[in-house]
Amino acid sequence: MAVDPYSLCPGGTGEKIKFCCPDLVAELDRIERMLEGEQYQACLDFVVRLDEKHGGRACLLAAKGLLLRSLNRLNDALANAKEFTNRHPDNPIAWTELAVTSAVLEGGSAAMDALQTALARSGDRIPPGVYQMLGVVASLLAAENDYLAARAVLTFQALINERDTRPRSALSELNRAPQVPLWVKQLEHLLPCPNGASWNAEFEAARLLALRGQWSAAGAAFAALAEKAGDLPAIWHNLMLARAWAADDAGSAAAARKYASLDIPLEDAAELEALALFLSEDGLGDWTGLYRLEYPVADVDALEIALTSSPRVGTVRIDPASWEGEPPPPRTGYVFLDRVPPDASADPAVDPMPLAIGRAFLFGRQTDRQPRLAVEDVSADNLDALKELLAGVCGGHLGPIQVEQLDVQVSRTALMLRQQWVSPPGITRAQFRQLAMQYHHDFLLRQWPKIPLGALDGKTAEEAAADSGLRRRLLGVVLLLEFWVERVEIPFDGNDLRTCLGLPTRDPIDPETTPPESIPLSRLDRLVVEKLTDEQLFATFRRALAFGATAAARKAALAIVDRPSSVGRPERIGALAFAASEEQHRDPQKSLAYLDEGRRATVAQGNSCAQWDLMEFSLLLRIGQADAAERVYRHLERNHLDEPDVAESLARLFTTMGFLQRDGAPVAPAAQAADKPAIVVPGGGEADKLWTPDSATPAGEKPKLWTPGMGQP
């Protein structure tokens, strides 16, 4: 687009070029044409020369920042943005440049101060560059799992331009994120000022700052008001949210903990304590290190023989096409066990089941590197045992350790929940699931309550239960633990743990005494759905879907499909799809029945049943009904292969299930000795899920809930 004297200054001055840079009209037009032609380096050289001559004009600094980012010279772009803000501190585009560059280099939270300054400098009219910056920062915050800050930025962006559907679509996806607890998602709105407060004007001024995107300033105002007005829940609620929206997790956690100590209902206090733990870096205060070790290998062939001969080492097939580390891929993968697996003839039991204490990859000789064995995911608790095992098994085939580094800090509790087992030959899926339930039942009810936790001031859960000063925090700890258990798909009733600890249980909620729409998201699964009207039930299902409240959605979906009055309603088709996915482990035959009914209802509406067929094909393969799976596949091949996305969906399914490599080549069958056990994870895992057309998303993308007949919630 041509630049003329009446064009707005691209540097964010808010004036037309004839008033701020009349001597640069031709030059700015040339810059615009070079940008359109993607002549970034030549354009940058031209802008640098102009900047040297004209001394820090806003339009030139803005163009320079854009070009440096386009050329991926981010450190130079950051330096330019800082110069821009120093020279033009009231210019919103200067702060936008600083926000975007800081976000890309250091993460979304690092950009929040500059983002808020850009909004403050913009006034009532948000420039396009500032608007676009909001989307960039929000996406990075979401990628960092900074949910509350990401949602605040997206909500602000959505309110600026109601015609742009992208922020609302991103908000919808963010609301369904499974890695965020419901007791975090339900914190959406600021509370109003209590009636009759003498400091109403100050409260409303702080609230208005938050609504305008000045979250840090709003937090400071609410903090000052808290000192003046005392311990009132509305002030601490808003202070907690304002700090969270500004990506101040530590400050928000402190406010949440103070809020939880006030005179509020016990269940509200427990959820606030859980929020404080969730926002803390070391939630339960039980961090341990995961180490990475690396050894030079003297004789690769001899080492392979030694490792494969040991009963305490399992072999893992490496698919070169799927290797995501640095090339080239390793020759072989191994898993090290804490004990020798039991004999195949022994009755399956929890105690003798070996646990994985580390995994390793064997790399052959490379041009610039000698052969090496890289050992990963070794917890600090298992480090000495792993080294001792390597010394005993590998003998003189390994040289002295070259690398021993701490890769990451993780929760001991989380490690135990995700602990890998080794399944002995011949064990059935049902037997394994029963063992997994026994293991987790024992760990959660007998072992975990005896583990000292920093979140409980170094006390165990059993000790904290007897301490009146720690009971509220303990309830929050149990909520966080429950969330972790749900994330690894372990069947467990948290009320069993509460009962063991003498804590209040989470009991059913009667909709006849509590309006369903007033129930917080985190308690929606406790609603007695049998007492709901059809419209209340449908609304509950839609709400649960919209926020990824899986337990509540399952409960509502099963209630919908059990009601004859829902036949013919679009909600029933969505409920059938959801129920089919949720029932695949509990009752595969019931899941197949739901899929069949959903298919018939879809066809009756004159629509294609391909998506139902794909889901059924996935489930039949998983439960080993090969003949039925082939029948469904032939039906897809004959009737639906030319429909949009069907062929691609089948290819993704085969890749997900390990039949095809990512490049489409068939996967060679793995050679595994008959006496070598398989490595499995208690509680199921991704490989056991019912595949849906959206479930195999590229790396970095979040999966969507696929509900035939309902579209995106």
Secondary structure, DSSP 4 states (H G I P E B T S, - for coil): ----TTSBPTTS-SSBHHHH-GGGHHHHHHHHHHHHTT-HHHHHHHHHHHHHHHTS-HHHHHHHHHHHHHTT-HHHHHHHHHHHHHH-TT-HHHHHHHHHHHHHHH-GGGGHHHHHHHHHHHTTS--HHHHHHHHHHHHHHHHTT-HHHHHHHHHHHHHH-TT--HHHHHHHHHHT-TTS-HHHHT---PPPPPTT-TTHHHHHHHHHHHHTT-HHHHHHHHHHHHHHH-S-HHHHHHHHHHHHHTT-HHHHHHHHHHHHTSSS-HHHHHHHHHHHHHHSTTTTS-EEEEEEEEEEBS-HHHHHHHHHH-TTEEEE---GGG--SSSSPPSEEEEEESSPPPPTTSPP-STT--BEEEEEEEE--BTTB--EEEEEEEEGGGHHHHHHHHHHHHGGGB-S--EEEEEEEEEHHHHHHT--EEEPTT--HHHHHHHHHHHHHHIIIIIGGGS--GGGTT--HHHHHT-TTTHHHHHHHHHHHHHHHHHTT----HHHHHHHHTPPP---B-TTTS-GGGS-GGGGGGB-GGGS-HHHHHHHHHHHHHTT-HHHHHHHHHHHHT-GGGTT-HHHHHHHHHHHHHTTTT-HHHHHHHHHHHHHHHHHTT---HHHHHHHHHHHHHTT-HHHHHHHHHHHHHHTTTSTTHHHHHHHHHHHTTSB-TTSPBPPPPP--TTPPEEE-TT--GGGSPP-TTSSPPTTPPP----TTT---
